[in-house]
Amino acid sequence: MSELYIDFYRGKDEDTFLAAWENKYGSLSDDDIDELYAEIADAIEKAVKEGTHEVGKPFVYKDVLVGKSDFNTFHSLYIFEQDK
């Protein structure tokens, strides 16, 4: 697994993603959320390297919109934002 991480620009962006995820897959514990975010970081990194995702576009993981992606090179961090 990579040393990449994800975060959200605003708390409401994360809340929107988690609500959509839990609606589709059920509730998550804090440990489950950490594991899910690690999986998303690996998935987006793979998609970017393979050319199937372009930073700045919406990223969908397992049929759930995570948000529009950005990348912070200093922190090796993918950041997501929901549409306004």
C-alpha positions as CSV (number, residue, x, y, z in Angstrom):
1,M,0.0,0.0,0.0
2,S,1.1,3.6,-0.6
3,E,1.9,6.3,1.9
4,L,-0.8,8.5,0.3
5,Y,-3.7,10.0,2.1
6,I,-7.0,11.6,1.3
7,D,-8.8,14.5,2.9
8,F,-11.7,16.7,2.1
9,Y,-11.7,20.5,1.6
10,R,-14.6,21.0,4.0
11,G,-16.3,18.9,6.6
12,K,-19.6,19.0,4.7
13,D,-17.8,17.5,1.7
14,E,-16.7,14.6,3.9
15,D,-20.2,14.3,5.4
16,T,-21.8,14.2,1.9
17,F,-19.4,11.4,0.8
18,L,-19.9,9.4,4.0
19,A,-23.7,9.7,3.9
20,A,-23.7,8.4,0.3
21,W,-21.3,5.6,1.1
22,E,-23.3,4.5,4.2
23,N,-26.5,4.7,2.2
24,K,-25.1,2.3,-0.3
25,Y,-22.9,0.0,1.9
26,G,-24.0,0.5,5.5
27,S,-22.5,2.3,8.5
28,L,-18.8,2.6,9.2
29,S,-16.7,2.6,12.4
30,D,-13.8,5.0,12.7
31,D,-11.4,2.2,11.9
32,D,-13.6,1.3,8.8
33,I,-13.4,4.9,7.6
34,D,-9.6,5.0,8.0
35,E,-9.4,1.7,6.0
36,L,-11.8,3.0,3.3
37,Y,-9.8,6.3,2.9
38,A,-6.6,4.2,2.5
39,E,-8.3,2.2,-0.2
40,I,-9.5,5.3,-1.9
41,A,-6.0,6.8,-1.9
42,D,-4.6,3.7,-3.5
43,A,-7.4,3.5,-6.0
44,I,-7.0,7.1,-7.1
45,E,-3.3,6.9,-7.3
46,K,-3.6,3.8,-9.5
47,A,-6.2,5.5,-11.7
48,V,-4.0,8.6,-12.2
49,K,-1.0,6.5,-13.1
50,E,-3.0,4.4,-15.5
51,G,-4.5,7.5,-17.1
52,T,-8.1,6.6,-16.2
53,H,-8.5,9.6,-13.9
54,E,-7.4,13.1,-14.3
55,V,-6.9,15.3,-11.2
56,G,-9.5,18.1,-11.2
57,K,-12.3,15.7,-12.3
58,P,-14.8,13.9,-10.2
59,F,-13.6,10.6,-8.7
60,V,-16.0,7.8,-8.1
61,Y,-15.0,4.8,-5.9
62,K,-17.2,1.7,-5.9
63,D,-20.1,3.6,-7.5
64,V,-20.0,6.4,-4.9
65,L,-18.9,9.9,-5.8
66,V,-15.9,10.9,-3.6
67,G,-15.7,14.4,-5.1
68,K,-13.7,16.5,-7.5
69,S,-10.0,15.6,-6.9
70,D,-7.0,17.7,-6.3
71,F,-3.5,16.7,-5.2
72,N,-1.2,18.4,-2.7
73,T,2.3,17.4,-3.6
74,F,3.9,18.7,-0.4
75,H,1.7,16.4,1.8
76,S,1.2,13.6,-0.8
77,L,-2.5,14.1,-0.2
78,Y,-5.5,13.8,-2.5
79,I,-8.1,16.3,-1.5
80,F,-11.8,16.0,-2.5
81,E,-14.5,18.6,-2.9
82,Q,-18.2,18.0,-3.6
83,D,-19.9,20.2,-6.2
84,K,-21.4,23.3,-4.8
